[in-house]
Amino acid sequence: NQQQQQQHRSTKATPLMSVSRLIAIATPILGIRAFFSSAQTASNSNMAMQITNEHFVTKNPIKGPFPDHLQTAVFGNGCFWGSERAFWRLPGVYSTAVGYCGGSVEHPTYNAVCSGMTHHNECVHVVFDPSKISYVDILRQFWQSHDPTQGMGQGNDRGTQYRSGIYCSTEEQKKLATASKSAYENALKEKGGAMGSSITTEILYPAPEFYFAEDYHQQYLAKPGSRQYCSAQPTGVDLPAFDSWKPAGTDAHAPKLPEAYWAKYGPKQGCALTGPVEQIVWE
C-alpha cells in the first residue's frame, strides 16, 4: 500500500541506523534479552507472504512449481528493486521475484530485515530456460551490474541486506559461481584504482531458504507511480571470457548471449536503470 511504499522510499534515501545504536537505545528500556526476543517475534510469523502469483512483466507465475525444463537461481546485489529489473529483462528469463535469503529467522518482514538483526539479504529469485540463456549469462549480468567489493552495502544503501551474494541450487552452480568470482576479482584488480579491492560476495550451497518479500515490492520498478531508484554501482569491468575460467566439465553451461548483446544491453558504469522495463527480445 501507499504507506508501506513511502516507508520503503524513506529507508532507501537515508542510511540505516546501526544495530549497535539500536541496541544502545533499546537496552535501558527493554533489557537486551527482551530487545532481541521482540525483534525475532516480529519477523518469525510462521506465515508465508501473500503475493500475486503473476509476474507484472512476463505474466508467468513467480511461485513454483515450475515446468520441469526450467532452472532457478538466487542473487543479492544491492537494493532488490533495480536488481530484479535487470534480471527480468534478460531474454530467456521466465520470471523473477524479490525476497529475503540468508538470515536467521523464518518468514521475515521488510521491517525486520531492515533492522539488521535477522541478517537476511535482499535477493532476486530468477527462473530461467537453460535452452535460451545460460547460468553463466546470468552470472555475467550479476557481476557487471554492481560493485561486489563493497561489503555490507551497495552505493548509498548500507546494511546487511545490501550485501553481494550468490545462493546456489546445484553443485554445478556453486562451481561456476566460485570460478567466476575469482575471474572477476582478477579483472577488477587489473583495472586498478578503487576497483582493486577483494570481492566480498558470499557464495552459499545449498542455498538457504528464499522467503518472498511483500507484494508491493514485486516488480516494483515496472509499476505505475514507482520511484525509479537503484543504488547499484556497476564497475564497467566485463567478466572475462568463459573459456578462460570455466571449471572442468562445465562446457554445457557456455554462454548463449553473444558479445553483441552485451555491447548493446549490458550494464554500463554508473546507474543500472537504463532502457525500458520490457523483457529484451534477442534472436
C-alpha positions in Angstrom: 0.0 0.0 0.0 1.0 3.7 -0.2 2.1 3.9 3.4 4.4 0.9 3.0 5.9 2.2 -0.2 6.6 5.6 1.4 8.3 3.9 4.3 10.5 1.9 1.9 11.4 5.1 -0.1 12.5 6.8 3.2 14.6 3.8 4.2 16.4 3.9 0.8 17.1 7.6 0.9 18.8 7.7 4.3 21.5 5.5 5.9 20.1 2.8 8.3 20.7 3.2 12.0 23.3 0.8 13.0 22.4 -2.3 15.0 24.7 -1.2 17.8 22.9 2.2 18.0 19.6 0.4 18.2 20.8 -1.8 21.0 22.2 1.2 22.9 18.8 2.8 22.7 16.7 -0.3 23.4 18.7 -1.9 26.2 17.9 0.6 29.0 14.2 0.4 28.2 13.6 -3.3 27.4 16.7 -5.1 28.5 18.9 -6.7 25.9 17.2 -10.1 26.0 13.7 -8.6 25.6 15.0 -6.5 22.6 16.3 -9.5 20.7 13.2 -11.5 21.6 10.8 -8.9 20.3 12.8 -8.5 17.1 12.6 -12.2 16.4 8.9 -12.4 17.2 8.1 -9.6 14.8 9.8 -11.4 11.9 9.2 -15.1 12.7 5.4 -15.1 11.9 5.4 -18.7 10.6 3.2 -17.4 7.7 4.3 -17.2 4.1 3.9 -13.8 2.5 0.8 -13.5 0.4 1.7 -12.4 -3.1 0.2 -12.1 -6.6 1.4 -15.2 -8.4 1.8 -13.5 -11.8 4.9 -11.6 -12.9 3.9 -8.0 -13.8 6.1 -8.0 -17.0 6.4 -11.6 -18.2 2.9 -12.7 -17.0 4.3 -16.0 -15.9 4.0 -17.4 -12.3 6.6 -16.3 -9.8 6.0 -19.1 -7.3 6.6 -22.8 -8.2 6.2 -25.5 -9.0 7.6 -24.5 -12.4 7.8 -26.5 -15.6 10.4 -29.2 -15.4 12.7 -27.7 -18.1 13.2 -24.5 -16.1 16.0 -23.9 -13.6 16.3 -21.4 -10.7 19.0 -19.2 -9.2 19.1 -16.6 -6.4 21.3 -13.5 -6.3 21.7 -10.5 -4.0 23.4 -7.4 -5.3 22.0 -4.3 -3.5 18.5 -2.9 -3.5 16.3 -5.7 -5.0 14.2 -3.2 -6.9 16.8 -2.5 -9.5 18.4 -5.9 -9.3 15.1 -7.6 -10.2 14.5 -5.2 -13.1 17.9 -6.1 -14.6 17.3 -9.9 -14.4 13.7 -9.9 -15.8 14.9 -8.1 -18.9 17.3 -10.9 -19.8 16.0 -13.0 -22.8 15.2 -16.5 -21.6 14.2 -15.5 -18.1 10.8 -17.0 -17.3 10.0 -14.9 -14.2 11.7 -13.2 -11.2 10.7 -12.4 -7.7 12.2 -10.4 -4.8 12.6 -11.7 -1.3 14.9 -12.4 1.6 17.6 -15.0 2.0 20.5 -16.0 4.2 19.1 -14.9 7.6 18.4 -16.4 10.9 14.5 -16.5 11.2 11.7 -17.7 9.1 9.3 -15.6 7.1 10.9 -12.2 7.8 9.1 -8.9 7.1 10.8 -6.0 5.3 10.9 -4.0 8.6 12.6 -6.9 10.4 15.2 -7.3 7.7 15.9 -3.5 7.7 16.7 -3.8 11.4 19.9 -5.7 10.5 19.1 -8.2 13.2 17.8 -11.1 11.1 20.9 -10.9 8.8 18.8 -11.5 5.6 19.9 -10.3 2.3 17.6 -8.6 -0.3 17.6 -11.1 -3.1 16.1 -11.9 -6.5 14.8 -15.4 -7.4 15.4 -16.0 -11.1 13.6 -18.7 -13.1 15.1 -19.3 -16.5 15.1 -21.5 -19.5 18.6 -23.0 -20.0 17.9 -23.7 -23.7 17.7 -19.9 -24.2 20.0 -18.4 -21.6 22.9 -20.0 -19.6 23.5 -19.7 -15.9 26.9 -18.2 -17.0 25.0 -15.4 -18.8 23.1 -14.7 -15.6 26.3 -14.7 -13.6 27.7 -12.1 -16.0 24.7 -9.9 -15.5 25.1 -10.3 -11.8 28.8 -9.4 -11.7 28.6 -6.5 -14.1 25.6 -4.8 -12.6 27.0 -3.9 -9.2 30.3 -3.4 -7.3 30.9 -6.7 -5.4 33.7 -5.2 -3.3 31.6 -3.0 -1.1 30.9 -5.4 1.8 27.7 -4.8 3.7 26.2 -2.3 1.3 25.9 -1.0 -2.3 26.2 2.7 -3.1 24.1 4.8 -0.7 22.4 1.7 0.8 24.2 0.3 3.8 23.3 -2.7 5.9 23.4 -6.5 5.9 20.5 -6.7 3.4 22.5 -5.0 0.7 25.4 -7.4 0.6 26.6 -9.2 -2.5 25.6 -12.9 -2.6 25.1 -15.9 -4.8 22.8 -18.7 -3.5 23.3 -21.9 -5.5 20.7 -24.6 -6.1 23.1 -27.1 -7.6 26.7 -28.2 -7.1 27.5 -27.0 -10.7 26.1 -23.6 -9.9 28.4 -23.3 -6.9 31.4 -24.4 -9.1 30.6 -21.9 -11.8 29.9 -19.1 -9.3 33.2 -19.7 -7.4 35.3 -19.8 -10.6 33.6 -16.7 -12.0 34.2 -14.8 -8.7 38.0 -15.5 -9.0 38.0 -14.4 -12.6 36.1 -11.2 -11.9 38.2 -10.3 -8.9 41.3 -10.6 -11.1 39.7 -8.5 -13.8 38.9 -5.8 -11.2 42.4 -5.8 -9.8 43.9 -5.5 -13.3 41.7 -2.4 -13.7 43.3 -0.9 -10.6 42.3 2.1 -8.6 39.3 1.9 -6.3 38.4 -1.4 -8.1 41.5 -3.2 -6.8 39.7 -4.4 -3.6 38.9 -8.0 -2.9 35.4 -9.2 -3.8 33.2 -9.7 -0.7 30.4 -11.7 -2.4 29.2 -14.7 -0.3 28.5 -17.9 -2.2 26.4 -20.5 -0.4 25.4 -24.0 -1.3 22.9 -25.4 -0.7 21.0 -22.1 -1.0 19.3 -21.0 2.2 15.5 -20.7 2.1 14.2 -17.9 0.0 11.3 -16.0 1.5 9.1 -13.9 -0.8 9.0 -10.2 0.0 5.8 -8.2 0.4 3.6 -8.0 -2.7 4.2 -4.3 -3.2 8.0 -5.0 -3.7 7.4 -7.5 -6.5 8.4 -6.0 -9.9 8.2 -2.6 -8.2 10.1 -0.6 -10.9 7.7 -1.8 -13.6 4.6 -0.5 -11.9 2.9 2.9 -12.4 3.9 5.5 -9.9 7.1 3.7 -8.7 10.1 5.6 -7.7 12.9 4.8 -10.1 15.5 4.2 -7.5 18.6 1.9 -7.7 21.9 2.4 -5.9 23.8 -0.3 -7.7 27.2 0.8 -8.9 28.3 -1.2 -12.0 32.1 -1.1 -12.3 32.3 -1.0 -16.1 34.5 -4.1 -16.0 33.5 -7.2 -18.0 33.5 -10.7 -16.8 36.4 -12.4 -18.7 35.6 -14.9 -21.5 34.1 -18.2 -20.2 36.9 -20.3 -21.8 39.5 -18.5 -19.7 38.0 -19.5 -16.3 35.5 -22.4 -16.8 35.8 -25.3 -14.4 36.4 -28.8 -16.0 33.2 -30.5 -17.2 31.1 -27.3 -17.5 31.0 -26.8 -21.2 27.2 -27.3 -21.2 26.9 -24.0 -19.4 28.7 -22.0 -22.1 27.1 -18.5 -22.7 24.2 -18.3 -25.1 24.1 -14.5 -25.3 26.7 -13.1 -27.8 29.0 -10.2 -27.3 26.8 -8.1 -29.5 24.0 -8.5 -26.9 26.3 -7.2 -24.1 27.6 -4.3 -26.1 24.0 -3.1 -26.7 22.2 -4.1 -23.5 24.9 -5.0 -20.9 25.2 -3.0 -17.7 27.1 0.3 -18.1 29.3 2.0 -15.5 27.1 4.2 -13.2 23.3 3.7 -12.8 21.9 0.4 -13.7 18.4 1.8 -14.7 18.7 2.1 -18.4 16.3 1.2 -21.2 12.6 0.2 -21.0 11.1 -2.2 -18.4 10.0 -4.8 -21.0 11.9 -8.0 -21.5 14.6 -7.9 -24.2 13.9 -9.9 -27.3 17.1 -11.3 -28.9 17.2 -13.6 -31.8 
